[in-house]
Amino acid sequence: MVDGKRRVSPPDGGWGWVIVGCCFMVTVCTRAVTRCISIFFVEFQAHFGADYSATAWIHSLVDCTTMLCAPVGSLVGNRWSCRVAVMFGGLLSSCGLLLSSFTTSLELLYFSLGVLT
């Protein structure tokens, strides 16, 4: 007891704010990667000699795949654990970004940056 009041320990052991902070950073990083692809839009057009609609597919695929894979991530998190889901997603995203840096065609960029990342 402290000053006549009973001190209650947090149910999470005091790690709640760390988890909130980490979730915030994951969200910032995830959305930053998907939004910063638009910065390279003109550069993709010039480098691959593609028109507006062909280059716009990259950003469309990134957003679509991100939203459509959310149920898959939820299934992986429920089946195994959230840690496995985050590690698997981070590995896929890292491989996609690394492969995208070496791509020589727009179609491969659709897969590596649009789908895999």
N, C-alpha and C positions, 0 to 999 in steps of 0.2 A: 504494500500500500504506500502511496505517495500522497502526502498531505490529506489523508483521510479518503482519498479516492482510490478505487481499485484500478490498477493498470492492466489493460488488456493487450495481449500481443496480437499482431496482425495475423490473419489466417494463412497468409502466403509466406510468412517468415520474414516479411519486410522487403521482398523482391518485387512487389507489384509495380512500383514505379520504374524499375529497370526493364520489366517486360513491356510496359507501355512505351517507354523510350525506344526500345529495340523495334517494336512493331511500327512505331512512327518512322524510324529510319529505313526499315524495309519498304514501307509504303512510298517514302520519298524517293528512294533509289529505283524502285520498280517503275513508278510513274515518270521519273526523270529520264530513264532509258527509253521508254516508249514515246515520250514527248520530244526528246532531243533528236530523234530521227528526222523530224521535219527540218531541222537546221541543215541537213545534208541534202535536202531535196533538189536544189538547183545544181549542186555538185554531182549528184547521181545522174541528172539529166545530161550534163556536159560530158561526164566521164563515159557513160554508156551510149551516148547519142540517142537517147530515148525521148519519147514525147511525154507530155504531162500525165496522161492517163496510165501509161505503162509504169512510170515512176511512182505514181500515187498508190499503186498496189502494195508497195512495200509497207507503208505506214498503215494501210487498211488491214493487211494481213497481221501486222504486229498487234494492233488493237483487237481484232477479231479473235486471234488465237489466245491472247491474254484472257479475254472474257470467257471464251468457250472452254478453256482448260481449267477454269476455277472448280467445276464439279470434280474433275479428275484429281486435282490437288486435295480437295476435301475427302475424296475416297481414300487416297493414299494416307492422308493424315489420320483418318478414322481407322483404317486397316492396320497400319503400322504405328506411326507416331508423327507428330508435327515436326519433329526434328528430321526425320527421314524425308518428309515432304519438302521441307525447306532446303535440305542438302541436295536432293534430287533436282529440284527446280533451279537452284543456283548452279549446279553442274551443267544442266542443259543450257541455261542462259549463257554461261561462260563459254561453253563450246560453240554456241551459235554466234556469239560476238567475235570469238577468235576466228572461226571459219569465215565469217563475213569480211574480215580484214584481208583475207587472201583470195576472195572471189574475183573471177574475171568475166562473169556474165550476169546479166540482170536476172535470169531465171534461177541461177544458184543463189543469188541474193534474196530472191523471194523465199526460198527454202531456209537458208541459214539465218537471215536477219528477221524475215517475216514469220516463219513458223517455229524454228528451233529456239530462237531467243525468246 
